[in-house]
């Protein structure tokens, strides 16, 4: 499947000159569709949703399937590496809706980073800690408040990790995926703690990512994971308006039982696992922000052949800011309901802390 090409300028002689076409018009952006579950191999799949890019308005249609046997939820067909590079990278001139961006900021809020770091206090101060997919290393920066003598390192496939090292937030910056051989070899067996915070849902192979994280741990080290739960009731109620789907950038959503079973197969002790501390209160606000952006006149984007008129652009801006109070009201409802939802099937994320077996045991 290829990304849709833009209309030819010759077919619209009176229209303004077209701008640059979609950069992947001649590149295959989807892999072949899978007929089996990438987690358990079952052929009993069902479709969860088909949607466009509701958040960044980039072209394309994306499908999310669920395994009826294990519950693993995944993008199918998955984007190719070229497709992932396009849909994840920042594009100059691309629209950014303040309503959706404000809701997403909740997940990365300092309070949430502090909660994740605080969860590790019971195990003492580690000598070394690797944060996977760290970006600008805001989590290591926060965690250092609790662990001032710990050496924090990070991995990230983008240049953000190098900026994080320049800012002093990490001591060693490993650019690339944790599963890349050159990164995997450099970090093997070096860390007392490895954290994967909202990282597995973006990885192309979450099982391989877990195995690489365990290899980076010393015997007896701890794995800290936070990730989204596809069994959240809001996913069924809100459908494509459930912000955690975030197509096409999120590739896999793992049920808690699958992650527990995989870690158990590797000989790990599950120290704690649950939803209470990891729930992100943004389901209603996220749905409101996505629906608002979708209902407004289409935004100006670099990949449109003909830009919208200035009047339509101005109308979109006015209506968008007029709708932000509605999103804020939904956000207030999320926060008010959060204490009651954290222990129910409405919780949208979970946290797992697992201990790697000591030397001499399977790991």
PALO-179745 format. One record per residue: residue in one letter; x, y, z of N, C-alpha, C, O, CB in turn. Coordinates in steps of 0.2 Angstrom, whole numbers, plus 5000, padded with zeros to 4 digits. Glycine has a CB too. Layout:
BEGIN
AXYZXYZXYZXYZXYZ...
//
This chain:
BEGIN
X500449945000500050005000500450065000500950075004499550005006X500350114996500750174995500350234998499750234997501050184988X500750285000500350345002500050374996500350374991500850395006X499450404997499050434992499450494989499750534992498450464994X499450494982499850554979499350614978498750604978500050534972X499650674977499350734977499050744970499350714965499750794979X498550774969498250794962498750834958499150874960497550824962X498750814951499150854947498950924946498350934946499250814940X499450964945499251034945498951054938498551094938499951084945X499051014933498751024927498051014927497651044922499050984921X497750974931497050964931496651024934496051024934496850904935X497051074937496751124940497051194938497451224942496751124948X496951214932497251264929497151334933497651374932497051274922X496651344936496451404939496651404947496651454950495751424938X496951354949497051344956497751374957498151374953497051274959X497951384964498651404965499151354964498951294964498651434972X499751364963500251314961500251264967500351284973500951344959X500251204965500351154971501051154974501551174972500251084968X501051134981501651134985501951064984501751024980501451154992X502451054988502850994988502350934989501950934994503450994993X502450884986501950824987502250784993502750794996502050774981X501750734995501950695001502650664999502750634994501450635002X503150665004503750645002503850565001504350544999504250655008X503250525002503350455001502850434996502650374996503150415008X502750474991502250454985502550394982502050354979502150514981X503150384981503450324977503750274982504050234979503950354972X503650284988503950234993503350194997502850224998504350274998X503450124997502950085001503050105008503550095011503150014999X502450125011502450145018502150095023502250095029502050215019X501850045020501549985024501849925022502049905016500849985023X502049875027502249815026501649765024501049795025502549785033X501749705022501149665020500749655027501049655032501349595018X500149645026499649635032499849565035499949515031498949635029X499849565041499949495045499249465046498749495047500249515052X499249395045498649355046498749325053498249285055498649305041X499249335057499349305064499549355069499749405067499749245063X499449335075499649385080500449385081500749335082499349365087X500749445081501449445082501649425089502249415090501749515081X501249415094501449405101501349325102501849295104500949435106X500749295100500649225102500549185095500549125096500049215106X500549215090500449175083499749155081499749115076500949115084X499249165085498649145084498349185077498549235076498149165090X497949145074497649175068496949205069496649225064497649125062X496749205075496049225077496149305079496149325084495849195083X496149345073496149415074495449445073495049425069496649445069X495349505076494849545074495049615074495449645077494249535080X494649655070494849725069494549765074493949755076494549755062X494949815077494749855082494549925079494049955081495349865087X494949955074494750015071495150025065495650005064494850075076X494850075061495250105055495150175056494650205057494950075048X495750215055495750285056496250315053496750285050495750295064X496150385052496750425049497150445055497050435061496450485045X497650495053498050525058497650585061497650635058498750545055X497250575066496850625069497250675073496950735074496350585074X497850665075498250715079498650765074498650825076498650685084X498950735069499450775065499150785058499450815054500050745065X498650755056498250765050498750745044498650775039498050835049X499150695045499550675039499150625035498750585038500250645042X499350615029498850575025498950495026499450475029499050585017X498450455025498550385026497950355030497550395033499150365029X497850295029497350255033497650205037498050165034496750225029X497450195043497850145048497350095051496850125053498250185053X497550035052497149985055497449955061498049945061496949925050X497049945066497249915072496849855073496249855073497149965078X497249795074496849735075497049705082497549725086497149685070X496649655085496749625091496749555091496349525087496149655096X497149515094497149445094496549425099496549445105497849415097X496149385097495549355101495849315106495449305111495049325097X496449285106496649235111497049265116496949255122497149185107X497549305115497949335120497849415121498049435126498649335118X497449445117497249515118497749565115497649625116497149525125X498349545113498849585110498549625104498149605100499449545107X498649695105498349745100498849775096499349805099497849795104X498849775089499349805085499149835079498649815076499849745084X499549875076499449905070499549855064500049815064499949965069X499049845060499049795055498749815048498149815048498749725058X499049825043499749815042500249875045499949925046499949815034X500849855047501249895051501649945046501749925040501749865055X501850005048502250045044502950015043503149985047502250115047X503150025037503850015035504350065039504050115042503950015028X504950045039505450095042505350165039505450215043506150075042X505250165033505250235029504550265031504550325032505250225022X504050225032503450255034503450285041503250335043502850205033X503750245046503850265053504250335053504050375057504150215057X504750335049505250395049504850455047504850505050505850385044X504350445042503950505040503450525045503450585047503650495033X503050475048502550495052502750515059502350545063502050435053X503350495061503650515068504050585068504150615073504050465070X504350595062504750655062504350725062503850725059505250655056X504750775064504450845064504450865057505050865054504750885069X503950895054503950925048503851005048503351025051503450895043X504251045046504151115046503551135043503351115037504751155043X503151175046502451195043501851145045501351165044502551205036X502051095048501451045050501051075056501351115060501750975052X500351065056499951095061500051065067500151005068499251095058X499951105073500051085079499451115083499351175084500751095083X498951065085498351095089498551105096498751055099497751045088X498451155099498651165106498251125111498451105116498551245108X497551115109497151075113497451005114497550975120496451065110X497650965109497850895109498550895112498750855116497950865102X498950945110499650945113499650955121500050935125500051005110X499150995123499151015130498850945134499150935139498651065132X498450905131498250845134498850795134498850765140497650815130X499150795129499750745129500250765134500650715136500050745122X500350825136500850845140500750815147501150815151500850925141X500150795149499950765155500350705156500650685162499250745156X500450665151500850595152501550615154501850575157500850555145X501850665151502550685153502650735158503150755159502950705147X502150745162502150795167502650775173502750715174501450805170X502950825176503450805181503150765187503550725189503750875184X502550775188502250735194502250665192502350625196501550765195X502150645186502150575184502850545184502950495186501750565177X503350585182503950565182504250555189504550505190504450615178X504050595193504250585201503850525203504250485207503950645205X503250505201502950445204503350385202503450335206502250445201X503550385195503950325193504550315196504750265198504050335185X504950375198505550365201505450345208505850305211505950435201X504950375212504850365219504650285220504850255225504250405221X504450255215504250185215504850135216504750085219503850155209X505450165214506050125215506450135222506950105223506550135209X506150185226506550205232506650145237507050135240506150255236X506150095237506150045241506649995240506849955244505450005241X507049995234507549955232508249985234508749955232507449925225X508250035237508950075238509150105232508850105226509450015240X509750145233510050185227510450145223510950115225510450245230X510250135216510650095212511250135210511350195210510250075205X511750095208512350125205512350155198512550205196512950075205X511950115194511850135187511150125185510850075187512350095182X510850165180510150165178510150185170510450235168509750215182X509850145166509750155159509050175158508550135159510050095155X508850225155508250245153508150235145508550275142508050325155X507750195143507650175136507150225133506550235135507450105135X507350245127506850295123506850355127506250385128506150265122X507350385130507350435135507250505132507050555135507950445138X507350515125507250585122507650635125508350625124506450605123X507450685128507850735131508050725138508250765142507450805131X507850655140508050635147507750675152508050685157508850635147X507150695152506750725157506650675163506650705169506150755154X506550615161506450565167507150565171507050565177506250505165X507650545168508350545172508450615176508650605182508950535168X508250665173508350735177507950735183508150755188508150785172X507250705182506850705188507050655193507050665199506150695186X507250595191507450535195508050555199508150525205507550475191X508450595197509050615201508950655207509350655212509550665196X508350685208508150715214508050655220508250675225507450745213X507950595218507850545223508450505223508650475228507250495221X508850505218509450455217510050505215510250495209509350395213X510350545219510850595217511450565216511850595212510950645223X511650505218512250465217512250415211512750375210512550435223X511650405208511650365203511850385196511750445195510850335202X512150345192512450365186511850345181511650285180513050325184X511550395178511050385173511250395166511650435164510450445174X511150345162511250335155510550335151510050325154511750285153X510650345144509950345140510050315133510650325131509650405140X509550285130509550275123508950305120508450325123509450195122X509050325114508550355110508750355102509350365101508350425112X508350345098508550345091508650405087508850415082508050305087X508450465091508550525088509150565091509450545096507850565089X509250625088509750675091509650705097510050735100509950725086X508950695100508850725106509250695112509450725117508050705108X509450635111509850605117510550635117510850645123509950525115X510850665111511450695112511350765115511850785118511750705105X510850795114510650855117510550845125510850885129509950885114X510250785127510250775134510850765137510950785143509750705135X511350735134512050725136512350795137512750805142512450685132X512250835132512550905132512250945138512650985142512450945126X511650935140511350965146511550935152511350965158510550965145X511850875152512050845158511550805161511650785167512350895163X511050785158510450745161510650675160510350635165509850755157X511150645156511350585156512150585155512350635152511050545150X512450535158513150525157513350495151513850525147513450485163X513050445149513150415142512550415138512050395140513450335143X512650435132512050435127512150385122512650385118512050505124X511750335121511750285116511250295111510650285112511650215120X511450325105510950335100510850275096511250245093511250395095X510150265096509950205092509450165096509350185102510450155090X509050115093508650075097509050025102509550005100508150035092X508750005107509049965112509149895109509649865110508649945118X508749875104508949815100509449815095509649765092508249785097X509649875093510249885088510849845091511049855097510349955086X511149805087511749765089512249815093512549795098512049725084X512449875090512949915092512749945099513249955103513149965088X512149955100511849985107511849925112512049925117511250015106X511549865109511449805114512149785117512149765123511149755110X512649785113513349765115513649805120513949785125513749755109X513449875119513749925123513449925130513849945135513749995120X512849905131512449915137512449845141512149845146511849945136X512649795138512449725141512749715148513349725149512749675136X512349695152512549675159512849735163513249725168513049625159X512649795162512949855165512549895170512749925174513149905160X511849875170511449925174511049885180510849825179510949955170X510949925185510549895191509849905190509349875192510749935197X509649955186508949975184508949995177509350025174508650035188X508449965173508249985166507550005166507049965169508349925161X507350065164506650085164506450095156506750115152506550155167X505850075155505450085149504750115150504350075152505350015145X504750175150504150215152503850235146504050285142504350275156X503250205144502850225138503250215132503250255128502550295139X503650165132504150155126503950085122503950095116504850145129X503650035126503549975122502949985117503049955111503249925127X502550035118501950045113502250075106501950065101501450085115X502850105106503150125100503650085097503850095091503550195102X503850025100504349985097504049935092503449925092504649945103X504449925087504249875082504249805084503849765081504749885076X504549785089504549715092504649725100505149715102505149675089X504049725103504049735110504449675114504749685119503449745113X504349615112504649555115505449565114505749555119504449495112X505649585108506349585108506649645112507149645115506549605100X506249695113506449755117506449735124506949755128505949815116X506049695127506049665133506649625134507049635140505449625135X506849585130507349535130508049575131508449565135507449485125X508049635126508649675126508749715133509249725135508649725120X508149735136508149765142508449725148508849745152507449795144X508249655148508449615153509249595152509549585157508049545152X509449595146510149585144510549645147511149635149510249575137X510249705147510649765149510749765157511149795160510349825147X510249725160510249725168510849675170511049625167509649695170X511149695176511549645180511049595183510449605184511949685185X511349535185510949485189510649525195511049555199511349425191X510049515196509649545202509449615201509149645206510149535208X509549645195509349705193508549715192508249665192509749735187X508349775192507649785192507449815185507749865182507449835197X506849795182506549825176505949865178505449835181506449765171X505949925176505349965178504949985171505250015166505550035181X504349965171503949975164503350005166502949995171503849905161X503150055162502450085162502250085154502650105150502450155164X501650055153501450055146500650055146500350045152501649995143X500350065140499650075140499250005140499549955137499450115133X498650005142498249945143497749945137497249985138497949935150X497749895132497249895127496549875130496049875126497449855121X496549845136495949815139495549875143495049855146496049755143X495849935143495449985146494749995143494649995137495850055145X494250005147493550015145493450075140493050075136493050015151X493850125142493850185137494050165130493750205126494250235140X494450125129494650105122494050075118493950095112495150045122X493650035122493050015118492450065118492150065113492749955122X492450105123491850165123492050215118491550245114491850195129X492650235117492850295113493050275106493150315102493350335117X493250215105493550195098494150235096494550245100492950205093X494050255090494650295087494750365090495350395089494550305080X494350385095494450445098494850435105494950485108493750475100X494950375106495350355112496150375111496450345107495350285114X496350425114496950455112497550405112498050415108497150515117X497650365117498150315117498250275111498850245110498050265123X497750265107497850235100498350275096498850245093497250225096X498350335096498750385092499050355086499650345085499350405097X498650335082498850305075499150365071498850415071498350265071X499750355067500050285066500650275070501050235069500250285059X500750315076501450315079501450265084502050245086501550385083X500950235087500950175092500850115088500250105085500450185097X501250065089501250005085500949945089500649895086501949985083X501049945096500849885100500549905106500849955109501449835101X500049875109499749885115499749815118499449775116499049925115X500049805124500149745127499649735134499749775138500849725129X499249685134498849675140499349655146499949625144498349615139X499149675152499649655158499749585158500349565160499249685164X499249545157499449475158499949445153500349395155498749435157X499949475147500449455142501149475145501649435144500349485135X501249535147501949555150502149515156502749495156501849625151X501649505160501849465166502049395164502549365167501249455171X501749365159501849295157502549295154502949245155501349265152X502749345150503349345146503949355151504449315151503349405141X503849395156504349405161504449345165505049325167504249465165X503949315167503949245171504349195167504749155170503249225173X504249195160504549145156505349155156505749105155504349145149X505549215157506249235157506549225164507049245166506349305155X506149205169506349185176506349245180506649245186507049165175X505949305178505949365182505449355188504949325187505849425178X505549385194505149395199504749455198505049515198505449395206X504049455198503649515197503549545204503249515209502949495194X503849595205503849625212503249665213502949665218504449675213X503049705208502349735208502049745201502449755197502449805212X501449745201501049755194500349775196500049745200501049685190X500249835192499549855193499449925190499849955187499349865201X498849945190498650005186498550075190498550125188497949995183X498550065197498350125201498850185200498650235199498350105208X499450165200499950225200500150245193500350305192500650195203X499950205188500150225181499550255177499650285171500350165177X498950255179498350285175498550355173498650395178497750275179X498350375167498450445165497750475164497450455159498950445158X497550525168496950555167496850595161496850655162496750585174X496750565155496650605149496250575144496250605138497350625146X495850525146495450495141494850545138494850545132495050435144X494450575142493950615140494250675137493950695131493450635146X494750705140495050765137495350755130495250795125495550795141X495650695129495950675123495450665118495550685112496350615124X494850635119494350625114494050685112493950695106493850575117X493950735117493650795115494150835111493950865106493550835122X494750835112495250875108495350845101495350885096495950875111X495350775100495350745094494750765090494750775084495450675094X494150755093493550765090493450845088493150855082492950745094X493650885092493650955090494050965084493851005079493850995096X494650945084495150955078494850925072494950955066495850925080X494550865072494250835067493650875064493550875058494050765068X493250905068492650935066492751005063492351025059492150945072X493351035064493551095061493751095054493851045051494051135065X493751155050493951155044494651125043495051135048493951225041X494851085038495451055037496051105038496051155035495551015031X496551085042497151135043497551135037497551095032497551115049X497951185037498451195031499051145033499251145039498751265031X499351105028499851055029500351065023500151075018499550985030X500951045024501451045019501250995013501551005008502151035021X500950945015500750895010500150905006499950865002500750825013X499750955007499150975003499351004997499851054997498651015007X499150984991499251014985499051084984499451134982498950974979X498451104987498251174987498051194994497651164997497651174982X498351244997498251265004497551295004497251314999498751315006X497251285010496551325012496651395011497151425012496351305018X496151425010496151505009496251535016496151505021495451525007X496551595016496651625022496051635027496051625033496951695021X495451645024494851645028494751575031494551585037494251665023X494851525028494651455031495251445037495051415042494751405026X495851465036496351455041496151495047496251475053497051475038X495951555046495751605051495151575055495151575061495651675049X494651545051494051515054494251455059494051455064493551495049X494751415056494951355060495251385067495151355072495451315056X495651435066496051455072495551485078495551465083496551505071X495051525075494551545080494151495083494051495089494051595076X493951445079493451395082493851345087493651325092493151355076X494551335085494951295089495051325096494951285101495651285086X495151385096495251415103494651425107494551425113495651485102X494051435103493451435106493251375109492851365114492851455101X493451315106493351245109493751225114493651175118493351205103X494351255116494751235121494451235128494651185132495351285121X493951285130493651275136493251205137493251185142493151335137X493051185131492651115132493151065133493051015137492251105125X493751065130494251015131494451025139494550975142494851025127X494551085141494751095148494251065153494451035158494851165149X493651075151493051045155493150965156493050935161492351065153X493250935150493350865150493950845154493950795157493450835142X494450885153495050865157494950875165495150835169495650915156X494550925167494350925174493950865176494050835182493950985175X493550835172493150775173493650715174493550675178492650765168X494150715169494650665170494950665177495050605180495150665164X495150725179495550725185495050705191495250675196495850795186X494450725191493950715196493850645197493750615202493350755195X493750605191493650535191494250495192494150435194493350515184X494850515191495450475191495450435198495650375197496050525191X495350465204495450425210495050365210495150305213495350465216X494450365207493950315207494150265202493950205202493250335206X494450285196494550245190495250205191495250155187494550285184X495650225195496350195195496350115197496750085195496750225200X495850095200495850025202495249985198495049935200495650015210X495050015193494449985189494749965182495249985180493850025189X494349935178494549925171494549985167494749985161494049875168X494350045169494450105166495150135166495250185162493950155169X495550105170496250125170496650115164496550055161496650095176X496950165161497250155154497950135154498250125148497150215150X498250125159499050115159499150075165498750075170499450175158X499750035165499949995171500750005172501050015167499749925170X500949985178501649985180501849915182501449885186501750045185X502449895180502649835182503449845184503749875181502649775176X503549815190504249815192504449735193504149705196504349855199X504949715189505149645189505949645191506349685189505049615182X506149595194506849585196507149525192506849465192506849565203X507649535189508049485185508349435190508549455195508549525180X508249375188508549325192509349335193509649355189508449255189X509549315199510249315200510649265196510349215193510449305208X511349265196511749225192511549155194511449135200512449235193X511549105189511449035190510749015189510548955189511649025197X510249065188509549055187509449075180509849115177509149085192X508949055177508749065170508549145170508249165174508149025168X508849175164508649245163508749265156508749325155509149285168
//
